[in-house]
Amino acid sequence: MCYHVVTGGDDMLMRGKEVSSLYELKQNFSIDELIYCFYSGELEIWFRQIGEYDMADKLLTIQRNAYLLVKIYEVLGLNKDMLPSQCAIN
């Protein structure tokens, strides 16, 4: 199990690496860790720390149901047709 913390700066841990931008998040993408960060609230906090207020607000509207992944993919601009282990950067 991975444990995430929003570090002292604007970084968040993803796949053991500190990410400080949406691009770096997509480069180090892990669906399991992303879902953990979503449920813990860390993803919303991180978006606000890096100035992505619209994305943070969109996360607050996502219902926690079977469409959770689809909605998170939409917020991040990921290709929903890709398997979680093969996510493409748009």
BELPE-V939567 format. One record per pair of residues at least 12 apart in sequence whose C-alpha atoms are under 8 Angstrom apart, sorted by the first residue. I is the first residue (numbers start at 1). J is the second residue. D is the distance in whole Angstrom. If there is no record, write none. Layout:
# BELPE-V939567
i=I j=J d=D
i=I j=J d=D
This chain:
# BELPE-V939567
i=2 j=33 d=7
i=4 j=37 d=7
i=5 j=42 d=7
i=6 j=42 d=7
i=6 j=46 d=7
i=10 j=46 d=7
i=10 j=49 d=6
i=10 j=50 d=6
i=11 j=46 d=7
i=12 j=46 d=7
i=14 j=28 d=6
i=14 j=29 d=7
i=14 j=30 d=7
i=14 j=33 d=7
i=14 j=34 d=8
i=15 j=28 d=6
i=15 j=29 d=7
i=15 j=30 d=7
i=15 j=33 d=7
i=20 j=50 d=7
i=21 j=50 d=7
i=22 j=76 d=8
i=26 j=89 d=6
i=27 j=89 d=8
i=29 j=87 d=8
i=30 j=84 d=8
i=30 j=85 d=7
i=31 j=84 d=6
i=31 j=85 d=8
i=38 j=59 d=8
i=43 j=56 d=8
i=44 j=56 d=5
i=44 j=57 d=8
i=44 j=59 d=7
i=44 j=60 d=8
i=55 j=75 d=6
i=55 j=76 d=8
i=58 j=75 d=7
i=59 j=72 d=7
i=59 j=75 d=7
i=77 j=89 d=8
i=77 j=90 d=6
i=78 j=90 d=6
